[in-house]
Amino acid sequence: MNRSLEQHIAVFGESGSGKTVLLSSFYGPTQEPGFAKENLYEVIAESASQGLTLHQNYLGMRNDARAPEPNRFRSHSYAFRVKPKVNPDSRAQRAQPVDNLRLVWHDYPGEWFEQDVEGEEAQRRVDTFRSLLGSDVAFLLVDAQRLIDNVGQEERYLKSLFSNFRTGLVRLEDEILVGGQPLVEFPRIWVVALSKADLLPDLDVQAFKELIVLKAAGELSMLTDTIRDMVQGGAALSVGDDFVLFSSAKFSPEKIDLTSPIGLDLILPLAAILPFERHARWIEQRAANKLPEKVVENLFAGASVLVGLLLTKRFNMPGPVGLVVGLVTSVFSKDVIEGLLNMAREKLEDARSRALEKKEYFTAVLTGFRLALIEGEERRVLRLSRR
């Protein structure tokens, strides 16, 4: 029996925007002694060789001030298991049909947005994009260094960036859409993320959002329209509604300082919890938005176990969707489900404490992720849409 809650994320950014550093800095700290004890969970790379490479990248930055080599024209998918650091044979653990999160991280080469490719390279571009179609969350990286390079004329960079993203999708459209028909399975949550945020310490997430809106609202809107044309149920789509700041490290000629990351602690919570909340909202509004039934079922699958739990108490869903609901009804208590959506910090903390007391460790991890999103907004590192 599959005991995993599986979520996929796709990371898009032009060359030099920091994708490789971001991934290595996300994974590296999870391998430090004491991480699992402090965070209640551990992160394990499914591919030992990929895990070693990412950890080596991290140690090279930390110990030798050596930045990772960029992955030019190379795409990779990385799978991680996020597991509670507990005795897997505990009775409470065995009673839960889901006990870990499988996160698949898809890295899309920036060069494929910036220049034409032909032959085998063009086919690899298409195949790579197809591999990430099941992602729930996509990050669009905005490079803080490029903003600094264009200070006072940021629109030059931002308009070019979003236009390149849009052009890259248009190039793929004919080969991605089967028979020219819009897709059911497609990333529906596109978060705009500032990479290298440490270079702009006075720019909080609200100011970042306002900069994007002021300088490139038209291009972001055109990108949204292009994505909407590629999907069925365009009302169930969020492009540029959510914003986050990321900083992996502070770079100087002599040192790479990894001690003050920004936003990296939000990657797992965004991957696990944001689709749950957003998909649930869209499904609740499905009649008003006239969502096709195939889209509703896909949203259900995308939000996986957590959406099923939410809908169990609101709808009587027939067919395969109903079977999913029936499978997962016993995973979490009602107060935890409501807490993930509506509870204030204090009640979420109480729910997490009760889960720990009952040794329902995966429930505690997910509730902690919801708390992390609240704290990210309080730190003005994250801004989530309320729509």
Buried (B, 14 or more C-beta within 10 A) or exposed (E): EEBBBBBBBBBBBBBBBBBBBBBBBBBBBBBEEEBBEEBBBBBBBEBEEBBEBBBBBBBBBBEEBEBBEBBEBEBBBBBBBBBBBBEEEBEBBEEBBBBBBBBBBBBBBBBBBEEEBEEEEBEBBBEBBEBBBBBBBBBBBBBBBBBEEBEEEBBBBBBBBBBBBBBBBEBBEEBBBEEEEBBBBBBBBBBBBBBBBBBBEEBBBEEBBEBBEEBBBEBBEBBBEBBBEBBBBBBBBBBBBBBBBBBBBBBEEEEBBBEEBBBBBBBBBBBBBBBBBBBBBBBBBBEEBEBBEEBBBBBBBBBBBBBBBBBBEEBEBEEEBBEBBEBBEEBBBEBBBBBBBEBEEEEBBBBBEBBBEEBBBBBBBBBBBBBBBBBBBEBBBBBBBEE
